[in-house]
């Protein structure tokens, strides 16, 4: 099993897909920083709807009309989307040895209500075939923006094979 720091000299391709629970909470007041009551870790694949995996910049063109070229070892997504109760699933593949290792996954449920959300995941150690479910990320609200900064230092996750999340990460 491969274990590498994501900032190492290896090239990692990072893709993301967005899932949502089928039975979402009624939004109510859009301008509060409510926390969802959904227990995301108990959802099954039948309880969520997912989009397809996207590479960085997919479908987005800069004002000049140039397409954004995806970078290795990082991922940036920007869109007008109310992310509350969405589930972000990142698929990380080691492009230095493609096809030889299963990807690693990082799953981040967005539990807090906000119009502007920023998620930053740092200190990722690539563990081929593992999934890390970030259930207890600390959320702050500087300038009324949801900010989640989470370090995966010393977190290796669990094997994806046979886990609750194996059907979540499929294409």
C-alpha atoms as a printed R data frame, in Angstrom:
    type eleno elety resid chain resno       x      y       z
1   ATOM     1    CA   UNK     A     1   0.000  0.000   0.000
2   ATOM     2    CA   UNK     A     2   1.359  3.394  -1.022
3   ATOM     3    CA   UNK     A     3   1.722  6.080   1.644
4   ATOM     4    CA   UNK     A     4   2.970  9.441   0.365
5   ATOM     5    CA   UNK     A     5   2.628 13.069   1.389
6   ATOM     6    CA   UNK     A     6   0.338 14.738  -1.159
7   ATOM     7    CA   UNK     A     7   2.853 17.585  -1.482
8   ATOM     8    CA   UNK     A     8   5.659 15.207  -2.396
9   ATOM     9    CA   UNK     A     9   7.277 15.095  -5.807
10  ATOM    10    CA   UNK     A    10   4.648 12.585  -6.962
11  ATOM    11    CA   UNK     A    11   1.818 13.865  -9.133
12  ATOM    12    CA   UNK     A    12  -1.650 13.414  -7.688
13  ATOM    13    CA   UNK     A    13  -4.815 14.008  -9.711
14  ATOM    14    CA   UNK     A    14  -7.674 15.303  -7.560
15  ATOM    15    CA   UNK     A    15 -11.288 15.162  -8.706
16  ATOM    16    CA   UNK     A    16 -14.470 16.041  -6.821
17  ATOM    17    CA   UNK     A    17 -18.111 15.094  -7.005
18  ATOM    18    CA   UNK     A    18 -20.994 16.598  -5.092
19  ATOM    19    CA   UNK     A    19 -23.678 14.470  -3.475
20  ATOM    20    CA   UNK     A    20 -26.827 15.447  -1.610
21  ATOM    21    CA   UNK     A    21 -29.115 13.524   0.713
22  ATOM    22    CA   UNK     A    22 -32.449 12.686  -0.896
23  ATOM    23    CA   UNK     A    23 -34.256 13.798   2.268
24  ATOM    24    CA   UNK     A    24 -32.719 17.190   3.012
25  ATOM    25    CA   UNK     A    25 -33.719 19.409   5.912
26  ATOM    26    CA   UNK     A    26 -36.183 22.202   5.177
27  ATOM    27    CA   UNK     A    27 -34.020 25.308   4.769
28  ATOM    28    CA   UNK     A    28 -36.211 27.700   6.774
29  ATOM    29    CA   UNK     A    29 -34.319 30.948   7.385
30  ATOM    30    CA   UNK     A    30 -31.585 31.158   4.739
31  ATOM    31    CA   UNK     A    31 -29.562 33.677   6.761
32  ATOM    32    CA   UNK     A    32 -28.783 31.666   9.880
33  ATOM    33    CA   UNK     A    33 -25.730 29.481  10.488
34  ATOM    34    CA   UNK     A    34 -27.786 26.416  11.384
35  ATOM    35    CA   UNK     A    35 -26.144 23.021  11.716
36  ATOM    36    CA   UNK     A    36 -27.732 20.060   9.962
37  ATOM    37    CA   UNK     A    37 -29.279 17.281  12.050
38  ATOM    38    CA   UNK     A    38 -28.464 14.662   9.402
39  ATOM    39    CA   UNK     A    39 -26.079 11.949  10.581
40  ATOM    40    CA   UNK     A    40 -24.106 11.741   7.344
41  ATOM    41    CA   UNK     A    41 -22.045  8.719   8.406
42  ATOM    42    CA   UNK     A    42 -25.227  6.628   8.621
43  ATOM    43    CA   UNK     A    43 -26.454  7.425   5.098
44  ATOM    44    CA   UNK     A    44 -26.355  4.672   2.497
45  ATOM    45    CA   UNK     A    45 -25.840  5.050  -1.237
46  ATOM    46    CA   UNK     A    46 -29.635  4.765  -1.628
47  ATOM    47    CA   UNK     A    47 -30.019  7.852   0.601
48  ATOM    48    CA   UNK     A    48 -27.942 10.178  -1.600
49  ATOM    49    CA   UNK     A    49 -27.824 11.476  -5.173
50  ATOM    50    CA   UNK     A    50 -24.414 12.221  -6.667
51  ATOM    51    CA   UNK     A    51 -23.135 14.096  -9.672
52  ATOM    52    CA   UNK     A    52 -20.135 12.972 -11.678
53  ATOM    53    CA   UNK     A    53 -16.509 13.529 -10.764
54  ATOM    54    CA   UNK     A    54 -15.157 16.850 -12.013
55  ATOM    55    CA   UNK     A    55 -11.582 17.839 -12.661
56  ATOM    56    CA   UNK     A    56 -10.502 21.303 -11.588
57  ATOM    57    CA   UNK     A    57 -11.926 23.983 -13.879
58  ATOM    58    CA   UNK     A    58 -14.278 21.620 -15.708
59  ATOM    59    CA   UNK     A    59 -16.974 23.590 -17.452
60  ATOM    60    CA   UNK     A    60 -15.521 26.925 -16.379
61  ATOM    61    CA   UNK     A    61 -13.794 29.298 -18.753
62  ATOM    62    CA   UNK     A    62 -11.968 32.419 -17.678
63  ATOM    63    CA   UNK     A    63 -13.080 35.762 -19.157
64  ATOM    64    CA   UNK     A    64 -10.488 35.491 -21.924
65  ATOM    65    CA   UNK     A    65 -12.171 32.299 -23.138
66  ATOM    66    CA   UNK     A    66  -9.213 30.124 -22.158
67  ATOM    67    CA   UNK     A    67  -9.930 26.852 -20.451
68  ATOM    68    CA   UNK     A    68  -8.435 26.280 -17.003
69  ATOM    69    CA   UNK     A    69  -5.801 23.570 -17.000
70  ATOM    70    CA   UNK     A    70  -6.105 21.273 -13.964
71  ATOM    71    CA   UNK     A    71  -3.103 21.286 -11.626
72  ATOM    72    CA   UNK     A    72  -1.619 18.325  -9.865
73  ATOM    73    CA   UNK     A    73  -1.648 18.078  -6.054
74  ATOM    74    CA   UNK     A    74  -4.425 20.643  -5.497
75  ATOM    75    CA   UNK     A    75  -8.069 21.248  -6.394
76  ATOM    76    CA   UNK     A    76 -10.100 24.438  -6.578
77  ATOM    77    CA   UNK     A    77 -13.819 24.654  -7.312
78  ATOM    78    CA   UNK     A    78 -15.859 27.831  -7.501
79  ATOM    79    CA   UNK     A    79 -19.533 28.060  -8.299
80  ATOM    80    CA   UNK     A    80 -22.726 29.672  -7.110
81  ATOM    81    CA   UNK     A    81 -24.102 26.865  -5.009
82  ATOM    82    CA   UNK     A    82 -25.819 26.721  -1.632
83  ATOM    83    CA   UNK     A    83 -23.663 23.941  -0.217
84  ATOM    84    CA   UNK     A    84 -25.546 23.223   3.024
85  ATOM    85    CA   UNK     A    85 -26.036 19.462   3.480
86  ATOM    86    CA   UNK     A    86 -23.967 18.685   0.399
87  ATOM    87    CA   UNK     A    87 -21.331 15.984   0.570
88  ATOM    88    CA   UNK     A    88 -18.032 16.650  -1.190
89  ATOM    89    CA   UNK     A    89 -16.173 13.524  -2.289
90  ATOM    90    CA   UNK     A    90 -12.581 13.955  -3.432
91  ATOM    91    CA   UNK     A    91 -10.908 11.192  -5.431
92  ATOM    92    CA   UNK     A    92  -7.120 11.334  -5.283
93  ATOM    93    CA   UNK     A    93  -5.139  9.255  -7.773
94  ATOM    94    CA   UNK     A    94  -1.376  8.850  -7.893
95  ATOM    95    CA   UNK     A    95  -0.556  9.786 -11.505
96  ATOM    96    CA   UNK     A    96   3.093  8.852 -10.973
97  ATOM    97    CA   UNK     A    97   1.992  5.219 -11.103
98  ATOM    98    CA   UNK     A    98  -1.446  5.209 -12.803
99  ATOM    99    CA   UNK     A    99  -3.462  2.032 -12.871
100 ATOM   100    CA   UNK     A   100  -1.281  0.331 -10.308
101 ATOM   101    CA   UNK     A   101  -3.007  1.603  -7.196
102 ATOM   102    CA   UNK     A   102  -6.601  2.247  -6.244
103 ATOM   103    CA   UNK     A   103  -7.371  5.902  -5.483
104 ATOM   104    CA   UNK     A   104  -7.761  7.435  -2.036
105 ATOM   105    CA   UNK     A   105 -10.965  9.301  -1.127
106 ATOM   106    CA   UNK     A   106 -11.732 12.174   1.241
107 ATOM   107    CA   UNK     A   107 -15.396 12.775   2.130
108 ATOM   108    CA   UNK     A   108 -16.509 16.116   3.597
109 ATOM   109    CA   UNK     A   109 -20.162 16.682   4.550
110 ATOM   110    CA   UNK     A   110 -21.117 20.382   4.696
111 ATOM   111    CA   UNK     A   111 -23.156 20.554   7.893
112 ATOM   112    CA   UNK     A   112 -23.370 24.334   8.337
113 ATOM   113    CA   UNK     A   113 -25.629 26.760   6.490
114 ATOM   114    CA   UNK     A   114 -23.893 29.577   4.625
115 ATOM   115    CA   UNK     A   115 -24.061 31.343   1.262
116 ATOM   116    CA   UNK     A   116 -20.282 31.412   0.874
117 ATOM   117    CA   UNK     A   117 -18.295 28.325   1.852
118 ATOM   118    CA   UNK     A   118 -14.586 27.569   1.786
119 ATOM   119    CA   UNK     A   119 -13.091 24.146   2.504
120 ATOM   120    CA   UNK     A   120  -9.354 23.657   2.877
121 ATOM   121    CA   UNK     A   121  -7.889 20.231   3.572
122 ATOM   122    CA   UNK     A   122  -4.197 20.122   4.433
123 ATOM   123    CA   UNK     A   123  -1.543 17.592   5.445
124 ATOM   124    CA   UNK     A   124  -3.004 14.835   3.290
125 ATOM   125    CA   UNK     A   125  -0.989 11.641   3.336
126 ATOM   126    CA   UNK     A   126  -1.931  9.538   0.328
127 ATOM   127    CA   UNK     A   127  -3.065  6.045   1.341
128 ATOM   128    CA   UNK     A   128  -3.996  4.019  -1.698
129 ATOM   129    CA   UNK     A   129  -7.397  2.336  -1.299
130 ATOM   130    CA   UNK     A   130  -8.372  4.264   1.845
131 ATOM   131    CA   UNK     A   131 -11.174  6.719   2.590
132 ATOM   132    CA   UNK     A   132 -11.090  9.511   5.168
133 ATOM   133    CA   UNK     A   133 -14.517 10.686   6.347
134 ATOM   134    CA   UNK     A   134 -14.229 14.147   7.912
135 ATOM   135    CA   UNK     A   135 -17.133 14.153  10.332
136 ATOM   136    CA   UNK     A   136 -15.911 16.590  12.974
137 ATOM   137    CA   UNK     A   137 -14.355 19.436  11.013
138 ATOM   138    CA   UNK     A   138 -14.246 22.751  12.832
139 ATOM   139    CA   UNK     A   139 -16.320 25.447  11.159
140 ATOM   140    CA   UNK     A   140 -15.777 29.157  11.643
141 ATOM   141    CA   UNK     A   141 -17.690 32.097  10.182
142 ATOM   142    CA   UNK     A   142 -15.319 35.011   9.527
143 ATOM   143    CA   UNK     A   143 -17.144 37.800   7.657
144 ATOM   144    CA   UNK     A   144 -20.282 35.586   7.591
145 ATOM   145    CA   UNK     A   145 -18.508 33.007   5.411
146 ATOM   146    CA   UNK     A   146 -18.337 29.343   6.323
147 ATOM   147    CA   UNK     A   147 -14.691 28.336   6.555
148 ATOM   148    CA   UNK     A   148 -13.588 24.768   7.184
149 ATOM   149    CA   UNK     A   149  -9.841 24.287   7.604
150 ATOM   150    CA   UNK     A   150  -9.011 20.687   8.393
151 ATOM   151    CA   UNK     A   151  -5.694 18.920   8.705
152 ATOM   152    CA   UNK     A   152  -5.455 15.213   7.958
153 ATOM   153    CA   UNK     A   153  -2.129 14.941   9.751
154 ATOM   154    CA   UNK     A   154  -1.922 11.469  11.307
155 ATOM   155    CA   UNK     A   155  -5.288 10.463   9.768
156 ATOM   156    CA   UNK     A   156  -5.068  7.518   7.411
157 ATOM   157    CA   UNK     A   157  -8.745  6.621   7.195
158 ATOM   158    CA   UNK     A   158 -10.105  3.137   6.625
159 ATOM   159    CA   UNK     A   159 -10.004  0.703   3.711
160 ATOM   160    CA   UNK     A   160 -12.635  1.672   1.158
161 ATOM   161    CA   UNK     A   161 -13.261 -1.932   0.205
162 ATOM   162    CA   UNK     A   162 -16.161 -3.252   2.299
163 ATOM   163    CA   UNK     A   163 -16.775  0.082   4.036
164 ATOM   164    CA   UNK     A   164 -20.070  1.986   4.232
165 ATOM   165    CA   UNK     A   165 -18.629  4.507   1.784
166 ATOM   166    CA   UNK     A   166 -17.572  2.122  -0.992
167 ATOM   167    CA   UNK     A   167 -20.797  2.661  -2.955
168 ATOM   168    CA   UNK     A   168 -20.639  6.453  -2.412
169 ATOM   169    CA   UNK     A   169 -17.351  6.828  -4.290
170 ATOM   170    CA   UNK     A   170 -18.223  4.860  -7.411
171 ATOM   171    CA   UNK     A   171 -18.500  6.696 -10.735
